[in-house]
Amino acid sequence: MSGVAHFIAGVLDHESMARMVEELCASADLQPGDRVKTLRGSMSGTILRLLPDGRVVWRADSGAELMALPEALLREKKQ
C-alpha cells in the first residue's frame, strides 16, 4: 500500500509501483519447497507446509521452524 500511496503522491514512478504490487501478488502463490525470505531480507529458508488458515510453516536456514502469513514472505528468485 505504501508503494501505491507514493505513486499517487508523485514520488514513485509507475514501473516501480507496478513491480511492488506484482511481487506482493506472487507471494500469495507460495508452495512447499519454495525458497523464501522475509520482507526485510534478514532471514531466508524453505516452506515446509501451508496451514488451512493460510499461514505458512517454513524452516529458516538457521534450522528454526517458523510460521508466517504469506504476505510477510517473498519468494527468492531462482539463480
mmCIF file of the N, C-alpha and C atoms, coordinates in Angstrom:
data_MODEL
# 
_entry.id   MODEL 
# 
loop_
_atom_site.group_PDB 
_atom_site.id 
_atom_site.type_symbol 
_atom_site.label_atom_id 
_atom_site.label_alt_id 
_atom_site.label_comp_id 
_atom_site.label_asym_id 
_atom_site.label_entity_id 
_atom_site.label_seq_id 
_atom_site.pdbx_PDB_ins_code 
_atom_site.Cartn_x 
_atom_site.Cartn_y 
_atom_site.Cartn_z 
_atom_site.occupancy 
_atom_site.B_iso_or_equiv 
_atom_site.pdbx_formal_charge 
_atom_site.auth_seq_id 
_atom_site.auth_comp_id 
_atom_site.auth_asym_id 
_atom_site.auth_atom_id 
_atom_site.pdbx_PDB_model_num 
ATOM 1   N N  . MET A 1 1  ? 0.822  -1.179  0.000   1.00 0.00 ? 1  MET A N  1 
ATOM 2   C CA . MET A 1 1  ? 0.000  0.000   0.000   1.00 0.00 ? 1  MET A CA 1 
ATOM 3   C C  . MET A 1 1  ? 0.873  1.251   0.000   1.00 0.00 ? 1  MET A C  1 
ATOM 4   N N  . SER A 1 2  ? 2.013  1.154   0.642   1.00 0.00 ? 2  SER A N  1 
ATOM 5   C CA . SER A 1 2  ? 2.909  2.299   0.686   1.00 0.00 ? 2  SER A CA 1 
ATOM 6   C C  . SER A 1 2  ? 3.376  2.684   -0.719  1.00 0.00 ? 2  SER A C  1 
ATOM 7   N N  . GLY A 1 3  ? 3.672  1.665   -1.543  1.00 0.00 ? 3  GLY A N  1 
ATOM 8   C CA . GLY A 1 3  ? 4.104  1.949   -2.906  1.00 0.00 ? 3  GLY A CA 1 
ATOM 9   C C  . GLY A 1 3  ? 3.033  2.654   -3.715  1.00 0.00 ? 3  GLY A C  1 
ATOM 10  N N  . VAL A 1 4  ? 1.788  2.232   -3.553  1.00 0.00 ? 4  VAL A N  1 
ATOM 11  C CA . VAL A 1 4  ? 0.672  2.873   -4.260  1.00 0.00 ? 4  VAL A CA 1 
ATOM 12  C C  . VAL A 1 4  ? 0.515  4.313   -3.774  1.00 0.00 ? 4  VAL A C  1 
ATOM 13  N N  . ALA A 1 5  ? 0.606  4.510   -2.464  1.00 0.00 ? 5  ALA A N  1 
ATOM 14  C CA . ALA A 1 5  ? 0.481  5.862   -1.909  1.00 0.00 ? 5  ALA A CA 1 
ATOM 15  C C  . ALA A 1 5  ? 1.600  6.771   -2.423  1.00 0.00 ? 5  ALA A C  1 
ATOM 16  N N  . HIS A 1 6  ? 2.819  6.255   -2.507  1.00 0.00 ? 6  HIS A N  1 
ATOM 17  C CA . HIS A 1 6  ? 3.925  7.050   -3.030  1.00 0.00 ? 6  HIS A CA 1 
ATOM 18  C C  . HIS A 1 6  ? 3.719  7.378   -4.506  1.00 0.00 ? 6  HIS A C  1 
ATOM 19  N N  . PHE A 1 7  ? 3.138  6.422   -5.258  1.00 0.00 ? 7  PHE A N  1 
ATOM 20  C CA . PHE A 1 7  ? 2.844  6.689   -6.666  1.00 0.00 ? 7  PHE A CA 1 
ATOM 21  C C  . PHE A 1 7  ? 1.811  7.807   -6.793  1.00 0.00 ? 7  PHE A C  1 
ATOM 22  N N  . ILE A 1 8  ? 0.753  7.731   -5.989  1.00 0.00 ? 8  ILE A N  1 
ATOM 23  C CA . ILE A 1 8  ? -0.292 8.752   -6.025  1.00 0.00 ? 8  ILE A CA 1 
ATOM 24  C C  . ILE A 1 8  ? 0.277  10.118  -5.642  1.00 0.00 ? 8  ILE A C  1 
ATOM 25  N N  . ALA A 1 9  ? 1.189  10.126  -4.665  1.00 0.00 ? 9  ALA A N  1 
ATOM 26  C CA . ALA A 1 9  ? 1.801  11.387  -4.232  1.00 0.00 ? 9  ALA A CA 1 
ATOM 27  C C  . ALA A 1 9  ? 2.798  11.930  -5.264  1.00 0.00 ? 9  ALA A C  1 
ATOM 28  N N  . GLY A 1 10 ? 3.160  11.098  -6.238  1.00 0.00 ? 10 GLY A N  1 
ATOM 29  C CA . GLY A 1 10 ? 4.053  11.554  -7.291  1.00 0.00 ? 10 GLY A CA 1 
ATOM 30  C C  . GLY A 1 10 ? 5.532  11.378  -7.007  1.00 0.00 ? 10 GLY A C  1 
ATOM 31  N N  . VAL A 1 11 ? 5.875  10.613  -5.975  1.00 0.00 ? 11 VAL A N  1 
ATOM 32  C CA . VAL A 1 11 ? 7.294  10.428  -5.649  1.00 0.00 ? 11 VAL A CA 1 
ATOM 33  C C  . VAL A 1 11 ? 7.825  9.062   -6.091  1.00 0.00 ? 11 VAL A C  1 
ATOM 34  N N  . LEU A 1 12 ? 6.961  8.255   -6.718  1.00 0.00 ? 12 LEU A N  1 
ATOM 35  C CA . LEU A 1 12 ? 7.373  6.932   -7.196  1.00 0.00 ? 12 LEU A CA 1 
ATOM 36  C C  . LEU A 1 12 ? 6.842  6.764   -8.618  1.00 0.00 ? 12 LEU A C  1 
ATOM 37  N N  . ASP A 1 13 ? 7.699  6.263   -9.496  1.00 0.00 ? 13 ASP A N  1 
ATOM 38  C CA . ASP A 1 13 ? 7.271  6.086   -10.888 1.00 0.00 ? 13 ASP A CA 1 
ATOM 39  C C  . ASP A 1 13 ? 6.359  4.862   -11.020 1.00 0.00 ? 13 ASP A C  1 
ATOM 40  N N  . HIS A 1 14 ? 5.605  4.826   -12.093 1.00 0.00 ? 14 HIS A N  1 
ATOM 41  C CA . HIS A 1 14 ? 4.612  3.771   -12.323 1.00 0.00 ? 14 HIS A CA 1 
ATOM 42  C C  . HIS A 1 14 ? 5.250  2.389   -12.373 1.00 0.00 ? 14 HIS A C  1 
ATOM 43  N N  . GLU A 1 15 ? 6.390  2.270   -13.050 1.00 0.00 ? 15 GLU A N  1 
ATOM 44  C CA . GLU A 1 15 ? 7.052  0.973   -13.191 1.00 0.00 ? 15 GLU A CA 1 
ATOM 45  C C  . GLU A 1 15 ? 7.446  0.388   -11.836 1.00 0.00 ? 15 GLU A C  1 
ATOM 46  N N  . SER A 1 16 ? 8.011  1.194   -10.955 1.00 0.00 ? 16 SER A N  1 
ATOM 47  C CA . SER A 1 16 ? 8.403  0.723   -9.627  1.00 0.00 ? 16 SER A CA 1 
ATOM 48  C C  . SER A 1 16 ? 7.195  0.305   -8.806  1.00 0.00 ? 16 SER A C  1 
ATOM 49  N N  . MET A 1 17 ? 6.116  1.096   -8.870  1.00 0.00 ? 17 MET A N  1 
ATOM 50  C CA . MET A 1 17 ? 4.904  0.772   -8.141  1.00 0.00 ? 17 MET A CA 1 
ATOM 51  C C  . MET A 1 17 ? 4.308  -0.537  -8.655  1.00 0.00 ? 17 MET A C  1 
ATOM 52  N N  . ALA A 1 18 ? 4.276  -0.727  -9.966  1.00 0.00 ? 18 ALA A N  1 
ATOM 53  C CA . ALA A 1 18 ? 3.727  -1.951  -10.547 1.00 0.00 ? 18 ALA A CA 1 
ATOM 54  C C  . ALA A 1 18 ? 4.555  -3.165  -10.146 1.00 0.00 ? 18 ALA A C  1 
ATOM 55  N N  . ARG A 1 19 ? 5.878  -3.024  -10.113 1.00 0.00 ? 19 ARG A N  1 
ATOM 56  C CA . ARG A 1 19 ? 6.756  -4.124  -9.709  1.00 0.00 ? 19 ARG A CA 1 
ATOM 57  C C  . ARG A 1 19 ? 6.481  -4.524  -8.258  1.00 0.00 ? 19 ARG A C  1 
ATOM 58  N N  . MET A 1 20 ? 6.278  -3.540  -7.375  1.00 0.00 ? 20 MET A N  1 
ATOM 59  C CA . MET A 1 20 ? 5.968  -3.836  -5.969  1.00 0.00 ? 20 MET A CA 1 
ATOM 60  C C  . MET A 1 20 ? 4.662  -4.617  -5.841  1.00 0.00 ? 20 MET A C  1 
ATOM 61  N N  . VAL A 1 21 ? 3.644  -4.186  -6.559  1.00 0.00 ? 21 VAL A N  1 
ATOM 62  C CA . VAL A 1 21 ? 2.341  -4.857  -6.496  1.00 0.00 ? 21 VAL A CA 1 
ATOM 63  C C  . VAL A 1 21 ? 2.449  -6.278  -7.049  1.00 0.00 ? 21 VAL A C  1 
ATOM 64  N N  . GLU A 1 22 ? 3.185  -6.462  -8.143  1.00 0.00 ? 22 GLU A N  1 
ATOM 65  C CA . GLU A 1 22 ? 3.358  -7.792  -8.731  1.00 0.00 ? 22 GLU A CA 1 
ATOM 66  C C  . GLU A 1 22 ? 4.081  -8.727  -7.771  1.00 0.00 ? 22 GLU A C  1 
ATOM 67  N N  . GLU A 1 23 ? 5.101  -8.240  -7.068  1.00 0.00 ? 23 GLU A N  1 
ATOM 68  C CA . GLU A 1 23 ? 5.822  -9.073  -6.104  1.00 0.00 ? 23 GLU A CA 1 
ATOM 69  C C  . GLU A 1 23 ? 4.916  -9.507  -4.961  1.00 0.00 ? 23 GLU A C  1 
ATOM 70  N N  . LEU A 1 24 ? 4.065  -8.614  -4.504  1.00 0.00 ? 24 LEU A N  1 
ATOM 71  C CA . LEU A 1 24 ? 3.135  -8.969  -3.428  1.00 0.00 ? 24 LEU A CA 1 
ATOM 72  C C  . LEU A 1 24 ? 2.116  -10.000 -3.895  1.00 0.00 ? 24 LEU A C  1 
ATOM 73  N N  . CYS A 1 25 ? 1.654  -9.877  -5.126  1.00 0.00 ? 25 CYS A N  1 
ATOM 74  C CA . CYS A 1 25 ? 0.700  -10.845 -5.668  1.00 0.00 ? 25 CYS A CA 1 
ATOM 75  C C  . CYS A 1 25 ? 1.360  -12.210 -5.814  1.00 0.00 ? 25 CYS A C  1 
ATOM 76  N N  . ALA A 1 26 ? 2.590  -12.250 -6.236  1.00 0.00 ? 26 ALA A N  1 
ATOM 77  C CA . ALA A 1 26 ? 3.298  -13.517 -6.402  1.00 0.00 ? 26 ALA A CA 1 
ATOM 78  C C  . ALA A 1 26 ? 3.536  -14.197 -5.070  1.00 0.00 ? 26 ALA A C  1 
ATOM 79  N N  . SER A 1 27 ? 3.695  -13.433 -3.994  1.00 0.00 ? 27 SER A N  1 
ATOM 80  C CA . SER A 1 27 ? 3.962  -14.047 -2.694  1.00 0.00 ? 27 SER A CA 1 
ATOM 81  C C  . SER A 1 27 ? 2.782  -14.858 -2.185  1.00 0.00 ? 27 SER A C  1 
ATOM 82  N N  . ALA A 1 28 ? 1.574  -14.594 -2.685  1.00 0.00 ? 28 ALA A N  1 
ATOM 83  C CA . ALA A 1 28 ? 0.394  -15.325 -2.246  1.00 0.00 ? 28 ALA A CA 1 
ATOM 84  C C  . ALA A 1 28 ? 0.325  -16.705 -2.882  1.00 0.00 ? 28 ALA A C  1 
ATOM 85  N N  . ASP A 1 29 ? 1.186  -17.014 -3.837  1.00 0.00 ? 29 ASP A N  1 
ATOM 86  C CA . ASP A 1 29 ? 1.170  -18.292 -4.543  1.00 0.00 ? 29 ASP A CA 1 
ATOM 87  C C  . ASP A 1 29 ? 2.342  -19.168 -4.103  1.00 0.00 ? 29 ASP A C  1 
ATOM 88  N N  . LEU A 1 30 ? 2.629  -19.190 -2.833  1.00 0.00 ? 30 LEU A N  1 
ATOM 89  C CA . LEU A 1 30 ? 3.751  -19.970 -2.316  1.00 0.00 ? 30 LEU A CA 1 
ATOM 90  C C  . LEU A 1 30 ? 3.362  -21.440 -2.191  1.00 0.00 ? 30 LEU A C  1 
ATOM 91  N N  . GLN A 1 31 ? 4.343  -22.324 -2.368  1.00 0.00 ? 31 GLN A N  1 
ATOM 92  C CA . GLN A 1 31 ? 4.130  -23.765 -2.288  1.00 0.00 ? 31 GLN A CA 1 
ATOM 93  C C  . GLN A 1 31 ? 5.228  -24.408 -1.456  1.00 0.00 ? 31 GLN A C  1 
ATOM 94  N N  . PRO A 1 32 ? 4.947  -25.567 -0.824  1.00 0.00 ? 32 PRO A N  1 
ATOM 95  C CA . PRO A 1 32 ? 6.008  -26.278 -0.100  1.00 0.00 ? 32 PRO A CA 1 
ATOM 96  C C  . PRO A 1 32 ? 7.213  -26.523 -1.005  1.00 0.00 ? 32 PRO A C  1 
ATOM 97  N N  . GLY A 1 33 ? 8.390  -26.303 -0.450  1.00 0.00 ? 33 GLY A N  1 
ATOM 98  C CA . GLY A 1 33 ? 9.631  -26.459 -1.198  1.00 0.00 ? 33 GLY A CA 1 
ATOM 99  C C  . GLY A 1 33 ? 10.172 -25.161 -1.764  1.00 0.00 ? 33 GLY A C  1 
ATOM 100 N N  . ASP A 1 34 ? 9.328  -24.117 -1.840  1.00 0.00 ? 34 ASP A N  1 
ATOM 101 C CA . ASP A 1 34 ? 9.785  -22.822 -2.341  1.00 0.00 ? 34 ASP A CA 1 
ATOM 102 C C  . ASP A 1 34 ? 10.781 -22.199 -1.368  1.00 0.00 ? 34 ASP A C  1 
ATOM 103 N N  . ARG A 1 35 ? 11.801 -21.554 -1.925  1.00 0.00 ? 35 ARG A N  1 
ATOM 104 C CA . ARG A 1 35 ? 12.740 -20.774 -1.123  1.00 0.00 ? 35 ARG A CA 1 
ATOM 105 C C  . ARG A 1 35 ? 12.127 -19.398 -0.914  1.00 0.00 ? 35 ARG A C  1 
ATOM 106 N N  . VAL A 1 36 ? 12.152 -18.922 0.337   1.00 0.00 ? 36 VAL A N  1 
ATOM 107 C CA . VAL A 1 36 ? 11.580 -17.623 0.665   1.00 0.00 ? 36 VAL A CA 1 
ATOM 108 C C  . VAL A 1 36 ? 12.532 -16.834 1.547   1.00 0.00 ? 36 VAL A C  1 
ATOM 109 N N  . LYS A 1 37 ? 12.242 -15.525 1.639   1.00 0.00 ? 37 LYS A N  1 
ATOM 110 C CA . LYS A 1 37 ? 12.966 -14.667 2.571   1.00 0.00 ? 37 LYS A CA 1 
ATOM 111 C C  . LYS A 1 37 ? 11.953 -13.707 3.176   1.00 0.00 ? 37 LYS A C  1 
ATOM 112 N N  . THR A 1 38 ? 12.303 -13.140 4.322   1.00 0.00 ? 38 THR A N  1 
ATOM 113 C CA . THR A 1 38 ? 11.434 -12.163 4.953   1.00 0.00 ? 38 THR A CA 1 
ATOM 114 C C  . THR A 1 38 ? 11.455 -10.875 4.142   1.00 0.00 ? 38 THR A C  1 
ATOM 115 N N  . LEU A 1 39 ? 10.477 -10.014 4.363   1.00 0.00 ? 39 LEU A N  1 
ATOM 116 C CA . LEU A 1 39 ? 10.398 -8.772  3.597   1.00 0.00 ? 39 LEU A CA 1 
ATOM 117 C C  . LEU A 1 39 ? 11.655 -7.938  3.744   1.00 0.00 ? 39 LEU A C  1 
ATOM 118 N N  . ARG A 1 40 ? 12.235 -7.922  4.919   1.00 0.00 ? 40 ARG A N  1 
ATOM 119 C CA . ARG A 1 40 ? 13.478 -7.161  5.132   1.00 0.00 ? 40 ARG A CA 1 
ATOM 120 C C  . ARG A 1 40 ? 14.706 -7.897  4.615   1.00 0.00 ? 40 ARG A C  1 
ATOM 121 N N  . GLY A 1 41 ? 14.550 -9.182  4.319   1.00 0.00 ? 41 GLY A N  1 
ATOM 122 C CA . GLY A 1 41 ? 15.669 -9.966  3.816   1.00 0.00 ? 41 GLY A CA 1 
ATOM 123 C C  . GLY A 1 41 ? 16.616 -10.447 4.886   1.00 0.00 ? 41 GLY A C  1 
ATOM 124 N N  . SER A 1 42 ? 16.197 -10.345 6.150   1.00 0.00 ? 42 SER A N  1 
ATOM 125 C CA . SER A 1 42 ? 17.092 -10.727 7.244   1.00 0.00 ? 42 SER A CA 1 
ATOM 126 C C  . SER A 1 42 ? 17.140 -12.234 7.474   1.00 0.00 ? 42 SER A C  1 
ATOM 127 N N  . MET A 1 43 ? 16.138 -12.969 7.009   1.00 0.00 ? 43 MET A N  1 
ATOM 128 C CA . MET A 1 43 ? 16.113 -14.428 7.158   1.00 0.00 ? 43 MET A CA 1 
ATOM 129 C C  . MET A 1 43 ? 15.625 -15.040 5.857   1.00 0.00 ? 43 MET A C  1 
ATOM 130 N N  . SER A 1 44 ? 16.115 -16.240 5.585   1.00 0.00 ? 44 SER A N  1 
ATOM 131 C CA . SER A 1 44 ? 15.631 -16.983 4.427   1.00 0.00 ? 44 SER A CA 1 
ATOM 132 C C  . SER A 1 44 ? 15.518 -18.449 4.807   1.00 0.00 ? 44 SER A C  1 
ATOM 133 N N  . GLY A 1 45 ? 14.772 -19.187 4.009   1.00 0.00 ? 45 GLY A N  1 
ATOM 134 C CA . GLY A 1 45 ? 14.570 -20.596 4.285   1.00 0.00 ? 45 GLY A CA 1 
ATOM 135 C C  . GLY A 1 45 ? 13.671 -21.250 3.264   1.00 0.00 ? 45 GLY A C  1 
ATOM 136 N N  . THR A 1 46 ? 13.069 -22.387 3.644   1.00 0.00 ? 46 THR A N  1 
ATOM 137 C CA . THR A 1 46 ? 12.264 -23.191 2.735   1.00 0.00 ? 46 THR A CA 1 
ATOM 138 C C  . THR A 1 46 ? 10.894 -23.450 3.343   1.00 0.00 ? 46 THR A C  1 
ATOM 139 N N  . ILE A 1 47 ? 9.851  -23.336 2.534   1.00 0.00 ? 47 ILE A N  1 
ATOM 140 C CA . ILE A 1 47 ? 8.490  -23.597 3.007   1.00 0.00 ? 47 ILE A CA 1 
ATOM 141 C C  . ILE A 1 47 ? 8.319  -25.091 3.225   1.00 0.00 ? 47 ILE A C  1 
ATOM 142 N N  . LEU A 1 48 ? 7.781  -25.446 4.392   1.00 0.00 ? 48 LEU A N  1 
ATOM 143 C CA . LEU A 1 48 ? 7.518  -26.841 4.718   1.00 0.00 ? 48 LEU A CA 1 
ATOM 144 C C  . LEU A 1 48 ? 6.086  -27.234 4.379   1.00 0.00 ? 48 LEU A C  1 
ATOM 145 N N  . ARG A 1 49 ? 5.122  -26.392 4.807   1.00 0.00 ? 49 ARG A N  1 
ATOM 146 C CA . ARG A 1 49 ? 3.713  -26.709 4.549   1.00 0.00 ? 49 ARG A CA 1 
ATOM 147 C C  . ARG A 1 49 ? 2.861  -25.451 4.674   1.00 0.00 ? 49 ARG A C  1 
ATOM 148 N N  . LEU A 1 50 ? 1.675  -25.521 4.101   1.00 0.00 ? 50 LEU A N  1 
ATOM 149 C CA . LEU A 1 50 ? 0.691  -24.449 4.201   1.00 0.00 ? 50 LEU A CA 1 
ATOM 150 C C  . LEU A 1 50 ? -0.415 -24.921 5.127   1.00 0.00 ? 50 LEU A C  1 
ATOM 151 N N  . LEU A 1 51 ? -0.806 -24.087 6.086   1.00 0.00 ? 51 LEU A N  1 
ATOM 152 C CA . LEU A 1 51 ? -1.851 -24.447 7.030   1.00 0.00 ? 51 LEU A CA 1 
ATOM 153 C C  . LEU A 1 51 ? -3.221 -24.063 6.473   1.00 0.00 ? 51 LEU A C  1 
ATOM 154 N N  . PRO A 1 52 ? -4.288 -24.740 6.919   1.00 0.00 ? 52 PRO A N  1 
ATOM 155 C CA . PRO A 1 52 ? -5.637 -24.443 6.414   1.00 0.00 ? 52 PRO A CA 1 
ATOM 156 C C  . PRO A 1 52 ? -6.066 -22.987 6.599   1.00 0.00 ? 52 PRO A C  1 
ATOM 157 N N  . ASP A 1 53 ? -5.546 -22.318 7.630   1.00 0.00 ? 53 ASP A N  1 
ATOM 158 C CA . ASP A 1 53 ? -5.927 -20.923 7.881   1.00 0.00 ? 53 ASP A CA 1 
ATOM 159 C C  . ASP A 1 53 ? -5.119 -19.930 7.039   1.00 0.00 ? 53 ASP A C  1 
ATOM 160 N N  . GLY A 1 54 ? -4.247 -20.439 6.153   1.00 0.00 ? 54 GLY A N  1 
ATOM 161 C CA . GLY A 1 54 ? -3.493 -19.574 5.251   1.00 0.00 ? 54 GLY A CA 1 
ATOM 162 C C  . GLY A 1 54 ? -2.069 -19.282 5.687   1.00 0.00 ? 54 GLY A C  1 
ATOM 163 N N  . ARG A 1 55 ? -1.737 -19.603 6.932   1.00 0.00 ? 55 ARG A N  1 
ATOM 164 C CA . ARG A 1 55 ? -0.363 -19.348 7.374   1.00 0.00 ? 55 ARG A CA 1 
ATOM 165 C C  . ARG A 1 55 ? 0.601  -20.330 6.719   1.00 0.00 ? 55 ARG A C  1 
ATOM 166 N N  . VAL A 1 56 ? 1.864  -19.942 6.715   1.00 0.00 ? 56 VAL A N  1 
ATOM 167 C CA . VAL A 1 56 ? 2.934  -20.723 6.096   1.00 0.00 ? 56 VAL A CA 1 
ATOM 168 C C  . VAL A 1 56 ? 3.888  -21.195 7.189   1.00 0.00 ? 56 VAL A C  1 
ATOM 169 N N  . VAL A 1 57 ? 4.199  -22.491 7.195   1.00 0.00 ? 57 VAL A N  1 
ATOM 170 C CA . VAL A 1 57 ? 5.229  -23.024 8.094   1.00 0.00 ? 57 VAL A CA 1 
ATOM 171 C C  . VAL A 1 57 ? 6.487  -23.183 7.256   1.00 0.00 ? 57 VAL A C  1 
ATOM 172 N N  . TRP A 1 58 ? 7.570  -22.566 7.726   1.00 0.00 ? 58 TRP A N  1 
ATOM 173 C CA . TRP A 1 58 ? 8.815  -22.629 6.971   1.00 0.00 ? 58 TRP A CA 1 
ATOM 174 C C  . TRP A 1 58 ? 9.998  -22.831 7.898   1.00 0.00 ? 58 TRP A C  1 
ATOM 175 N N  . ARG A 1 59 ? 11.063 -23.411 7.352   1.00 0.00 ? 59 ARG A N  1 
ATOM 176 C CA . ARG A 1 59 ? 12.288 -23.643 8.126   1.00 0.00 ? 59 ARG A CA 1 
ATOM 177 C C  . ARG A 1 59 ? 13.341 -22.662 7.663   1.00 0.00 ? 59 ARG A C  1 
ATOM 178 N N  . ALA A 1 60 ? 13.780 -21.838 8.606   1.00 0.00 ? 60 ALA A N  1 
ATOM 179 C CA . ALA A 1 60 ? 14.841 -20.877 8.310   1.00 0.00 ? 60 ALA A CA 1 
ATOM 180 C C  . ALA A 1 60 ? 16.151 -21.621 8.096   1.00 0.00 ? 60 ALA A C  1 
ATOM 181 N N  . ASP A 1 61 ? 17.073 -20.997 7.384   1.00 0.00 ? 61 ASP A N  1 
ATOM 182 C CA . ASP A 1 61 ? 18.380 -21.611 7.146   1.00 0.00 ? 61 ASP A CA 1 
ATOM 183 C C  . ASP A 1 61 ? 19.109 -21.913 8.451   1.00 0.00 ? 61 ASP A C  1 
ATOM 184 N N  . SER A 1 62 ? 18.743 -21.217 9.522   1.00 0.00 ? 62 SER A N  1 
ATOM 185 C CA . SER A 1 62 ? 19.345 -21.458 10.841  1.00 0.00 ? 62 SER A CA 1 
ATOM 186 C C  . SER A 1 62 ? 18.830 -22.751 11.460  1.00 0.00 ? 62 SER A C  1 
ATOM 187 N N  . GLY A 1 63 ? 17.742 -23.322 10.895  1.00 0.00 ? 63 GLY A N  1 
ATOM 188 C CA . GLY A 1 63 ? 17.166 -24.555 11.416  1.00 0.00 ? 63 GLY A CA 1 
ATOM 189 C C  . GLY A 1 63 ? 15.884 -24.346 12.204  1.00 0.00 ? 63 GLY A C  1 
ATOM 190 N N  . ALA A 1 64 ? 15.571 -23.104 12.543  1.00 0.00 ? 64 ALA A N  1 
ATOM 191 C CA . ALA A 1 64 ? 14.352 -22.810 13.302  1.00 0.00 ? 64 ALA A CA 1 
ATOM 192 C C  . ALA A 1 64 ? 13.124 -22.988 12.405  1.00 0.00 ? 64 ALA A C  1 
ATOM 193 N N  . GLU A 1 65 ? 12.068 -23.596 12.968  1.00 0.00 ? 65 GLU A N  1 
ATOM 194 C CA . GLU A 1 65 ? 10.807 -23.736 12.253  1.00 0.00 ? 65 GLU A CA 1 
ATOM 195 C C  . GLU A 1 65 ? 9.910  -22.566 12.655  1.00 0.00 ? 65 GLU A C  1 
ATOM 196 N N  . LEU A 1 66 ? 9.440  -21.828 11.673  1.00 0.00 ? 66 LEU A N  1 
ATOM 197 C CA . LEU A 1 66 ? 8.691  -20.597 11.911  1.00 0.00 ? 66 LEU A CA 1 
ATOM 198 C C  . LEU A 1 66 ? 7.346  -20.630 11.197  1.00 0.00 ? 66 LEU A C  1 
ATOM 199 N N  . MET A 1 67 ? 6.420  -19.759 11.653  1.00 0.00 ? 67 MET A N  1 
ATOM 200 C CA . MET A 1 67 ? 5.131  -19.574 11.000  1.00 0.00 ? 67 MET A CA 1 
ATOM 201 C C  . MET A 1 67 ? 5.005  -18.121 10.587  1.00 0.00 ? 67 MET A C  1 
ATOM 202 N N  . ALA A 1 68 ? 4.387  -17.875 9.448   1.00 0.00 ? 68 ALA A N  1 
ATOM 203 C CA . ALA A 1 68 ? 4.214  -16.505 8.973   1.00 0.00 ? 68 ALA A CA 1 
ATOM 204 C C  . ALA A 1 68 ? 2.998  -16.438 8.060   1.00 0.00 ? 68 ALA A C  1 
ATOM 205 N N  . LEU A 1 69 ? 2.493  -15.238 7.887   1.00 0.00 ? 69 LEU A N  1 
ATOM 206 C CA . LEU A 1 69 ? 1.480  -15.005 6.865   1.00 0.00 ? 69 LEU A CA 1 
ATOM 207 C C  . LEU A 1 69 ? 2.188  -14.959 5.522   1.00 0.00 ? 69 LEU A C  1 
ATOM 208 N N  . PRO A 1 70 ? 1.546  -15.398 4.447   1.00 0.00 ? 70 PRO A N  1 
ATOM 209 C CA . PRO A 1 70 ? 2.223  -15.373 3.148   1.00 0.00 ? 70 PRO A CA 1 
ATOM 210 C C  . PRO A 1 70 ? 2.639  -13.970 2.722   1.00 0.00 ? 70 PRO A C  1 
ATOM 211 N N  . GLU A 1 71 ? 1.936  -12.955 3.201   1.00 0.00 ? 71 GLU A N  1 
ATOM 212 C CA . GLU A 1 71 ? 2.277  -11.573 2.842   1.00 0.00 ? 71 GLU A CA 1 
ATOM 213 C C  . GLU A 1 71 ? 3.593  -11.123 3.466   1.00 0.00 ? 71 GLU A C  1 
ATOM 214 N N  . ALA A 1 72 ? 4.073  -11.866 4.465   1.00 0.00 ? 72 ALA A N  1 
ATOM 215 C CA . ALA A 1 72 ? 5.305  -11.494 5.158   1.00 0.00 ? 72 ALA A CA 1 
ATOM 216 C C  . ALA A 1 72 ? 6.544  -12.135 4.531   1.00 0.00 ? 72 ALA A C  1 
ATOM 217 N N  . LEU A 1 73 ? 6.341  -12.941 3.475   1.00 0.00 ? 73 LEU A N  1 
ATOM 218 C CA . LEU A 1 73 ? 7.451  -13.642 2.845   1.00 0.00 ? 73 LEU A CA 1 
ATOM 219 C C  . LEU A 1 73 ? 7.497  -13.341 1.355   1.00 0.00 ? 73 LEU A C  1 
ATOM 220 N N  . LEU A 1 74 ? 8.700  -13.321 0.828   1.00 0.00 ? 74 LEU A N  1 
ATOM 221 C CA . LEU A 1 74 ? 8.910  -13.150 -0.611  1.00 0.00 ? 74 LEU A CA 1 
ATOM 222 C C  . LEU A 1 74 ? 9.614  -14.383 -1.155  1.00 0.00 ? 74 LEU A C  1 
ATOM 223 N N  . ARG A 1 75 ? 9.154  -14.859 -2.303  1.00 0.00 ? 75 ARG A N  1 
ATOM 224 C CA . ARG A 1 75 ? 9.820  -15.987 -2.937  1.00 0.00 ? 75 ARG A CA 1 
ATOM 225 C C  . ARG A 1 75 ? 11.181 -15.496 -3.425  1.00 0.00 ? 75 ARG A C  1 
ATOM 226 N N  . GLU A 1 76 ? 12.220 -16.300 -3.158  1.00 0.00 ? 76 GLU A N  1 
ATOM 227 C CA . GLU A 1 76 ? 13.548 -15.945 -3.639  1.00 0.00 ? 76 GLU A CA 1 
ATOM 228 C C  . GLU A 1 76 ? 13.638 -16.268 -5.124  1.00 0.00 ? 76 GLU A C  1 
ATOM 229 N N  . LYS A 1 77 ? 14.291 -15.418 -5.849  1.00 0.00 ? 77 LYS A N  1 
ATOM 230 C CA . LYS A 1 77 ? 14.463 -15.620 -7.284  1.00 0.00 ? 77 LYS A CA 1 
ATOM 231 C C  . LYS A 1 77 ? 15.406 -16.787 -7.516  1.00 0.00 ? 77 LYS A C  1 
ATOM 232 N N  . LYS A 1 78 ? 15.077 -17.640 -8.492  1.00 0.00 ? 78 LYS A N  1 
ATOM 233 C CA . LYS A 1 78 ? 15.956 -18.767 -8.839  1.00 0.00 ? 78 LYS A CA 1 
ATOM 234 C C  . LYS A 1 78 ? 17.167 -18.223 -9.576  1.00 0.00 ? 78 LYS A C  1 
ATOM 235 N N  . GLN A 1 79 ? 18.328 -18.756 -9.229  1.00 0.00 ? 79 GLN A N  1 
ATOM 236 C CA . GLN A 1 79 ? 19.562 -18.269 -9.847  1.00 0.00 ? 79 GLN A CA 1 
ATOM 237 C C  . GLN A 1 79 ? 20.074 -19.225 -10.871 1.00 0.00 ? 79 GLN A C  1 
# 
